[in-house]
Amino acid sequence: MNAKPQLFQLQKFYEKRHLWDKCYPRFVHRYKETEEKMAALGDASFAKKALPRLDLMNWFLNDIQHIDGVDDVLAKIPDEEYIPVNGRKFTKQSFKETFYGVSPKEKDPEPKPPAKVSTTGRPLMRMIANAHAMGGGEMSSSNIMRMMRQRGYDVVFHPSRSISGNYHVPEGVVKDEAMNSEPDGECDILVFYANDFVYKIKDHREKWERLLKKARRKILVLNFVMGQASLDWFAKYFDKVMFLNHTKEKDYLNKIKIPPMKTKALAPPVFIEKYLDVQPDYSKITFIRHGRYNGKYDEKDTEFLVEKFLQTTPNSHFWFMASPPFLNKKYGKDERFHLFRWNGMDIKDFLKEGSLFHYHLPKRMEDQGPRVIVEAMACGIPIIADKRDGAKERVTNETGWLCESKEDYVRIVQEIVKDPKILEVKGRAARKRAIEIFQPQRWADEIIGYD
């Protein structure tokens, strides 16, 4: 197998449908882990060793299901047109089956027996959420289950896919089969923490409708993208729809056609207590950022900002976790750079090293929380971030700076160099705001209905 012709074929197909700019960065982040792997990208022997069962394109295409708009693009492809992949031709349905894991309705597996829940007399909540990784959404769904157990609920967890070894299922929570087995039986509350599972709602309409009719109270949490969650037949069932910021809440209400149900926007449910004793060193600027890097770094923008920051404050240090490969390549041997893989060290210990949390995202990337900002603020670290999405609601003038351009970031760092005491002033205000505003128990209140 030669990787270069496949990559060219893929690029040609997706450029035609205006998707290449979205897909290619994810591809690069996946395969740029080391300079050696990148150099071997066009080598057939590398592909055979690294991907013994999945060819280069198949793995890449399997990743595009997370990109908002792919379903819309596929819908515009004529039914009679074949999609070329690795010398094979796929119909739209076979393409979705192969790369999305979507099966035709007539092939849906028979429901398996549900997890048994003991008859305790306590109210029952069912949680449907992702658990195949341990990102921000997964941490939040785990925290919600923990709080509902504390409120006296029996909780059954129905993962949308398999459960990762990194996912924390709270003590006392019953694990059911994945969503290909239909949760059965009534419950007092059903919570669907959607994440990227919103792309697969319409493929299982009958299953969803049976499930939603059995729950007395239904809560939908749109923490990522809207996907198919605004479909009328689906949206009408929910008593409340929750969001991580008001911008996404407004977008949803503008899109749905049914009369609006109750909605609520809250900061991500983060248990901040463990971060409150962190004491940042405000005497110097130490740039820090953590969170997954896939799709969340624009290489040109990041290198521009790092170079400008170094010009402004050459003795400053930079901490990244997870560090994107292009930074590892360029600054891996620079003693001022501390570059870690994802979960390379404890988040609290990592944040202790910083005095300025920076969070610039690519234009197409949205981060509705972000929980990483909540954690940094609880540590007493001021924030410099883009003036949009969740950051716009988490960060105030008192707790940090919001930027509309790369040049704003540079200008603000120059101002901090002139007045370094501002780091402590805004850092202390950030912690105060975290304590007063970012209260995860509000999620349990809203889910139960104490509103």
HUDA-V972745 format. One record per residue. N is the residue number from 0. RES is the residue in one letter. PHI is phi in whole degrees, 0 to 359 (* if undefined). OMEGA is omega in whole degrees, -180 to 180 (* if undefined). D_CENTER is the distance of its C-alpha to the mean C-alpha in whole Angstrom. Layout:
n | res | phi | omega | d_center
N | RES | PHI | OMEGA | D_CENTER
N | RES | PHI | OMEGA | D_CENTER
This chain:
n | res | phi | omega | d_center
0 | M | * | 177 | 33
1 | N | 255 | -172 | 33
2 | A | 288 | -174 | 29
3 | K | 299 | 177 | 30
4 | P | 301 | 179 | 32
5 | Q | 295 | 180 | 29
6 | L | 298 | 178 | 26
7 | F | 296 | 179 | 29
8 | Q | 299 | 178 | 29
9 | L | 298 | -179 | 26
10 | Q | 299 | -179 | 25
11 | K | 299 | -178 | 28
12 | F | 295 | -175 | 27
13 | Y | 275 | 173 | 24
14 | E | 297 | 179 | 25
15 | K | 301 | -177 | 28
16 | R | 251 | 173 | 25
17 | H | 58 | 180 | 23
18 | L | 246 | -172 | 20
19 | W | 299 | -179 | 21
20 | D | 297 | 179 | 19
21 | K | 278 | -174 | 16
22 | C | 283 | -169 | 16
23 | Y | 300 | 179 | 18
24 | P | 302 | 179 | 16
25 | R | 294 | 178 | 14
26 | F | 297 | -178 | 17
27 | V | 298 | -179 | 18
28 | H | 298 | -177 | 15
29 | R | 291 | -172 | 16
30 | Y | 255 | -179 | 20
31 | K | 263 | -175 | 20
32 | E | 298 | 177 | 20
33 | T | 220 | 179 | 24
34 | E | 297 | -179 | 26
35 | E | 295 | -180 | 28
36 | K | 294 | -179 | 26
37 | M | 295 | 180 | 26
38 | A | 295 | -177 | 29
39 | A | 268 | -173 | 30
40 | L | 304 | -178 | 27
41 | G | 271 | -176 | 30
42 | D | 266 | -178 | 32
43 | A | 300 | -178 | 33
44 | S | 295 | 177 | 33
45 | F | 298 | -178 | 30
46 | A | 299 | -179 | 28
47 | K | 292 | -180 | 31
48 | K | 285 | -174 | 30
49 | A | 282 | -176 | 26
50 | L | 234 | -174 | 26
51 | P | 295 | -177 | 29
52 | R | 242 | -179 | 27
53 | L | 239 | 179 | 25
54 | D | 285 | -173 | 26
55 | L | 304 | -177 | 24
56 | M | 291 | -178 | 23
57 | N | 300 | 179 | 23
58 | W | 296 | -180 | 20
59 | F | 296 | -179 | 18
60 | L | 297 | 179 | 19
61 | N | 297 | -178 | 17
62 | D | 275 | -173 | 14
63 | I | 283 | 180 | 14
64 | Q | 296 | -179 | 14
65 | H | 274 | -176 | 10
66 | I | 265 | -179 | 12
67 | D | 298 | 177 | 13
68 | G | 108 | -179 | 16
69 | V | 296 | 179 | 17
70 | D | 300 | 179 | 19
71 | D | 295 | 179 | 21
72 | V | 294 | 179 | 22
73 | L | 299 | -179 | 23
74 | A | 296 | -179 | 25
75 | K | 276 | 179 | 27
76 | I | 281 | 180 | 28
77 | P | 304 | -178 | 32
78 | D | 301 | -177 | 32
79 | E | 278 | -179 | 35
80 | E | 276 | 178 | 33
81 | Y | 267 | 179 | 32
82 | I | 257 | -176 | 29
83 | P | 277 | 176 | 30
84 | V | 218 | 173 | 28
85 | N | 54 | 177 | 30
86 | G | 81 | 178 | 33
87 | R | 251 | 178 | 33
88 | K | 244 | -178 | 32
89 | F | 242 | 166 | 30
90 | T | 287 | 179 | 30
91 | K | 301 | -179 | 27
92 | Q | 293 | -179 | 27
93 | S | 293 | 176 | 28
94 | F | 298 | -179 | 25
95 | K | 292 | 178 | 22
96 | E | 297 | -175 | 24
97 | T | 287 | -171 | 24
98 | F | 258 | -180 | 20
99 | Y | 254 | -175 | 18
100 | G | 75 | -179 | 20
101 | V | 263 | 179 | 21
102 | S | 253 | 176 | 25
103 | P | 300 | -176 | 28
104 | K | 302 | -177 | 28
105 | E | 291 | 180 | 32
106 | K | 259 | 178 | 30
107 | D | 303 | -180 | 28
108 | P | 294 | 176 | 29
109 | E | 293 | 179 | 31
110 | P | 303 | 177 | 29
111 | K | 268 | 179 | 29
112 | P | 300 | -180 | 31
113 | P | 286 | 174 | 28
114 | A | 296 | -180 | 28
115 | K | 276 | 178 | 31
116 | V | 245 | -178 | 31
117 | S | 294 | 178 | 34
118 | T | 279 | -175 | 36
119 | T | 251 | -174 | 35
120 | G | 85 | 178 | 36
121 | R | 272 | 177 | 32
122 | P | 295 | -175 | 30
123 | L | 242 | 173 | 27
124 | M | 243 | 172 | 24
125 | R | 251 | 178 | 22
126 | M | 244 | 172 | 18
127 | I | 249 | -176 | 16
128 | A | 197 | 174 | 13
129 | N | 289 | 175 | 11
130 | A | 212 | -176 | 12
131 | H | 275 | 176 | 12
132 | A | 211 | 176 | 10
133 | M | 221 | 175 | 9
134 | G | 270 | -177 | 6
135 | G | 300 | -180 | 6
136 | G | 297 | -180 | 6
137 | E | 293 | 177 | 8
138 | M | 298 | -178 | 10
139 | S | 292 | 180 | 11
140 | S | 297 | 177 | 12
141 | S | 297 | 179 | 14
142 | N | 296 | 179 | 15
143 | I | 297 | 178 | 16
144 | M | 299 | 179 | 18
145 | R | 298 | -180 | 20
146 | M | 294 | -180 | 21
147 | M | 291 | 172 | 22
148 | R | 296 | 179 | 24
149 | Q | 295 | 179 | 26
150 | R | 276 | 176 | 27
151 | G | 95 | 180 | 29
152 | Y | 265 | 161 | 27
153 | D | 283 | -176 | 27
154 | V | 232 | 174 | 24
155 | V | 245 | -178 | 23
156 | F | 255 | 177 | 20
157 | H | 247 | -179 | 19
158 | P | 293 | -180 | 16
159 | S | 292 | 175 | 15
160 | R | 221 | 179 | 16
161 | S | 291 | -178 | 17
162 | I | 264 | 177 | 16
163 | S | 291 | 176 | 15
164 | G | 295 | 179 | 18
165 | N | 273 | -177 | 15
166 | Y | 283 | -178 | 14
167 | H | 261 | 173 | 16
168 | V | 271 | -175 | 18
169 | P | 301 | 179 | 20
170 | E | 301 | 178 | 24
171 | G | 90 | 179 | 26
172 | V | 276 | 179 | 23
173 | V | 272 | 179 | 25
174 | K | 268 | 176 | 22
175 | D | 260 | 175 | 23
176 | E | 294 | 176 | 23
177 | A | 294 | -174 | 20
178 | M | 294 | 174 | 20
179 | N | 285 | 167 | 23
180 | S | 252 | -170 | 25
181 | E | 281 | 175 | 25
182 | P | 303 | -174 | 25
183 | D | 242 | 176 | 28
184 | G | 91 | -179 | 30
185 | E | 284 | 174 | 30
186 | C | 209 | 179 | 28
187 | D | 285 | -179 | 28
188 | I | 222 | 171 | 24
189 | L | 243 | 177 | 22
190 | V | 246 | 175 | 18
191 | F | 251 | 176 | 15
192 | Y | 272 | -156 | 12
193 | A | 291 | -174 | 11
194 | N | 50 | -179 | 7
195 | D | 268 | 178 | 8
196 | F | 289 | 179 | 12
197 | V | 294 | 180 | 13
198 | Y | 281 | -171 | 14
199 | K | 243 | -176 | 17
200 | I | 295 | -173 | 18
201 | K | 291 | 178 | 22
202 | D | 287 | -179 | 22
203 | H | 228 | -174 | 23
204 | R | 302 | -177 | 25
205 | E | 299 | 179 | 28
206 | K | 296 | 180 | 26
207 | W | 298 | -177 | 23
208 | E | 295 | 177 | 26
209 | R | 298 | -178 | 28
210 | L | 294 | -175 | 26
211 | L | 292 | 179 | 25
212 | K | 289 | -177 | 29
213 | K | 273 | -177 | 29
214 | A | 264 | 179 | 27
215 | R | 288 | 180 | 29
216 | R | 227 | -176 | 26
217 | K | 239 | -180 | 23
218 | I | 238 | 176 | 19
219 | L | 251 | 177 | 16
220 | V | 246 | 177 | 13
221 | L | 259 | -175 | 11
222 | N | 263 | -174 | 8
223 | F | 233 | 178 | 6
224 | V | 236 | -177 | 9
225 | M | 282 | 179 | 13
226 | G | 53 | -179 | 14
227 | Q | 259 | -175 | 17
228 | A | 289 | -180 | 17
229 | S | 269 | 177 | 19
230 | L | 301 | -173 | 22
231 | D | 304 | -176 | 25
232 | W | 298 | -180 | 26
233 | F | 273 | -174 | 23
234 | A | 296 | -174 | 22
235 | K | 295 | -175 | 26
236 | Y | 281 | -168 | 25
237 | F | 273 | 177 | 23
238 | D | 282 | -179 | 24
239 | K | 206 | 174 | 21
240 | V | 241 | -176 | 18
241 | M | 245 | -175 | 16
242 | F | 223 | 177 | 13
243 | L | 263 | 175 | 12
244 | N | 202 | -175 | 14
245 | H | 285 | 178 | 17
246 | T | 297 | 179 | 17
247 | K | 292 | 176 | 14
248 | E | 300 | 179 | 17
249 | K | 295 | 179 | 20
250 | D | 301 | -179 | 18
251 | Y | 293 | -179 | 18
252 | L | 296 | 178 | 22
253 | N | 286 | -175 | 23
254 | K | 268 | -177 | 22
255 | I | 289 | -177 | 23
256 | K | 259 | -180 | 27
257 | I | 278 | 177 | 28
258 | P | 302 | -175 | 29
259 | P | 296 | 173 | 26
260 | M | 273 | 177 | 25
261 | K | 291 | 176 | 24
262 | T | 227 | 179 | 21
263 | K | 206 | 176 | 19
264 | A | 247 | 179 | 17
265 | L | 224 | 172 | 16
266 | A | 296 | -180 | 14
267 | P | 306 | -180 | 12
268 | P | 284 | -179 | 14
269 | V | 247 | 174 | 14
270 | F | 278 | -169 | 18
271 | I | 269 | -171 | 19
272 | E | 304 | -175 | 23
273 | K | 291 | -178 | 22
274 | Y | 266 | -169 | 22
275 | L | 287 | 180 | 24
276 | D | 263 | 177 | 27
277 | V | 289 | 180 | 26
278 | Q | 240 | -179 | 28
279 | P | 296 | 175 | 27
280 | D | 270 | -176 | 30
281 | Y | 281 | -177 | 30
282 | S | 286 | -180 | 33
283 | K | 215 | 177 | 31
284 | I | 274 | 174 | 28
285 | T | 236 | -178 | 26
286 | F | 284 | -178 | 22
287 | I | 215 | 177 | 19
288 | R | 202 | 174 | 16
289 | H | 224 | -175 | 13
290 | G | 131 | 179 | 10
291 | R | 299 | -177 | 9
292 | Y | 263 | -176 | 11
293 | N | 302 | 177 | 10
294 | G | 79 | -174 | 10
295 | K | 256 | 176 | 10
296 | Y | 230 | 167 | 14
297 | D | 267 | -172 | 16
298 | E | 301 | -178 | 19
299 | K | 294 | -180 | 22
300 | D | 296 | -178 | 21
301 | T | 295 | 179 | 20
302 | E | 295 | 176 | 23
303 | F | 300 | -177 | 25
304 | L | 294 | -180 | 23
305 | V | 299 | -180 | 24
306 | E | 296 | 179 | 28
307 | K | 292 | 178 | 28
308 | F | 297 | 179 | 27
309 | L | 295 | 177 | 30
310 | Q | 294 | -177 | 32
311 | T | 282 | -178 | 32
312 | T | 221 | -171 | 32
313 | P | 296 | -179 | 33
314 | N | 268 | -179 | 33
315 | S | 289 | 177 | 29
316 | H | 252 | -177 | 27
317 | F | 233 | 178 | 23
318 | W | 239 | 178 | 21
319 | F | 229 | 174 | 18
320 | M | 207 | -4 | 15
321 | A | 279 | -179 | 14
322 | S | 277 | 177 | 17
323 | P | 292 | -175 | 16
324 | P | 304 | -177 | 19
325 | F | 292 | 175 | 21
326 | L | 286 | 177 | 22
327 | N | 302 | -178 | 23
328 | K | 293 | -173 | 25
329 | K | 276 | -172 | 27
330 | Y | 239 | -176 | 27
331 | G | 303 | -178 | 26
332 | K | 258 | 179 | 30
333 | D | 275 | -176 | 30
334 | E | 295 | 179 | 31
335 | R | 280 | -176 | 29
336 | F | 251 | -179 | 26
337 | H | 241 | -168 | 24
338 | L | 246 | -175 | 21
339 | F | 239 | 171 | 19
340 | R | 286 | 179 | 17
341 | W | 299 | -177 | 14
342 | N | 59 | 179 | 15
343 | G | 291 | 173 | 19
344 | M | 205 | -180 | 20
345 | D | 301 | -175 | 19
346 | I | 301 | -180 | 17
347 | K | 297 | 179 | 20
348 | D | 298 | 178 | 22
349 | F | 294 | -177 | 20
350 | L | 293 | 178 | 20
351 | K | 303 | -174 | 24
352 | E | 278 | -171 | 24
353 | G | 257 | 173 | 23
354 | S | 229 | 178 | 25
355 | L | 210 | -179 | 22
356 | F | 269 | -179 | 19
357 | H | 248 | -173 | 18
358 | Y | 211 | 176 | 14
359 | H | 263 | -177 | 15
360 | L | 244 | 172 | 13
361 | P | 300 | -175 | 14
362 | K | 301 | -176 | 16
363 | R | 277 | -177 | 14
364 | M | 271 | 175 | 10
365 | E | 250 | 174 | 9
366 | D | 230 | -169 | 7
367 | Q | 287 | -177 | 8
368 | G | 284 | -25 | 9
369 | P | 277 | -179 | 9
370 | R | 294 | 179 | 10
371 | V | 296 | 177 | 11
372 | I | 289 | 178 | 13
373 | V | 300 | -180 | 15
374 | E | 297 | -179 | 15
375 | A | 295 | 179 | 17
376 | M | 296 | 178 | 19
377 | A | 297 | 177 | 20
378 | C | 283 | -178 | 22
379 | G | 85 | -179 | 24
380 | I | 257 | 177 | 22
381 | P | 293 | -172 | 22
382 | I | 244 | 168 | 19
383 | I | 235 | -170 | 20
384 | A | 211 | 178 | 17
385 | D | 291 | -179 | 17
386 | K | 274 | 179 | 18
387 | R | 191 | 177 | 16
388 | D | 52 | -176 | 13
389 | G | 292 | -178 | 12
390 | A | 302 | -178 | 14
391 | K | 298 | -179 | 17
392 | E | 264 | 179 | 17
393 | R | 278 | -171 | 17
394 | V | 259 | 176 | 19
395 | T | 245 | 177 | 23
396 | N | 298 | -179 | 26
397 | E | 281 | -172 | 27
398 | T | 252 | -179 | 24
399 | G | 170 | -176 | 23
400 | W | 223 | 176 | 23
401 | L | 247 | -172 | 21
402 | C | 241 | 177 | 22
403 | E | 254 | 180 | 22
404 | S | 202 | 176 | 23
405 | K | 298 | -179 | 23
406 | E | 296 | 176 | 27
407 | D | 297 | 178 | 26
408 | Y | 301 | -178 | 24
409 | V | 297 | -179 | 27
410 | R | 298 | -178 | 29
411 | I | 294 | 178 | 28
412 | V | 296 | 176 | 28
413 | Q | 298 | 178 | 31
414 | E | 291 | 179 | 32
415 | I | 295 | 178 | 31
416 | V | 299 | 179 | 33
417 | K | 286 | -178 | 36
418 | D | 224 | -174 | 35
419 | P | 297 | 180 | 33
420 | K | 295 | -179 | 34
421 | I | 295 | 179 | 31
422 | L | 298 | -180 | 28
423 | E | 291 | -180 | 30
424 | V | 300 | -178 | 31
425 | K | 286 | 178 | 27
426 | G | 296 | 179 | 26
427 | R | 293 | 177 | 28
428 | A | 293 | 179 | 27
429 | A | 297 | 179 | 23
430 | R | 295 | 179 | 24
431 | K | 299 | 179 | 26
432 | R | 293 | 179 | 23
433 | A | 300 | -179 | 21
434 | I | 294 | -175 | 24
435 | E | 282 | -170 | 25
436 | I | 252 | -172 | 22
437 | F | 271 | -177 | 19
438 | Q | 251 | -175 | 20
439 | P | 299 | -179 | 18
440 | Q | 296 | 176 | 21
441 | R | 296 | 176 | 21
442 | W | 296 | 179 | 18
443 | A | 297 | 178 | 21
444 | D | 302 | -178 | 24
445 | E | 292 | -179 | 22
446 | I | 293 | 180 | 21
447 | I | 290 | 179 | 25
448 | G | 111 | 176 | 26
449 | Y | 278 | -179 | 28
450 | D | 225 | * | 28
